[in-house]
Amino acid sequence: MNSIIFYIAMTSASTPFVIIVFLLFYFIINNKKYKNLLSMYYEQGFTLTPLYQFYVAMGFLGSFGMAYYFCRLKKNKKVIFSPENQESIVAFLNKINSDHTTWLDNYYLATLIALLIYSIFIILSILKIILDTDTGKVLCNLLQ
C-alpha cells in the first residue's frame, strides 16, 4: 500500500510542475495581451489594491493572482480585497474584447487544476508519513 501511495504522490507532485512550466510558456505567449489588459484597466481610472499591485509587480509569479482577480471579477464574484468600484470594473471587463480575457480563463483553470493536484500530493504525503509511523503500521495490520 505504501508503494501505491508513493507513486500516486510522486505523480501528483510532478504533474503541477509540468502544468506550471506550460503556464510559463503560455504566459510568455500572451504577455502582450496581459499588459494590454492592465493598461486598459489603468486607462479607465481603476486602481488596484496593494495586494494586486504586488502581483502585477511580480510578473509571471504574480500572474496567478491577477488571473484570479480578473476571472472572478468578470463573473461578478467576490475577490479577496475587492475594489470599491467593483460594479464598474465588472462592466468594463465584460465590455472589452474577449481576446484580452479568454486566455486568462484557461490560465486560471490550469492554475486551479495544478493547485488541486498539488493538494492531493500534500494529503498523500501526510498519509504516507502517518503510515510509516508505528501507529500507522498498527492501523495497516488491523485493516489487513
Salt bridges, closest charged atoms under 4 A:
ASP132 OD2 - LYS128 NZ 3.23
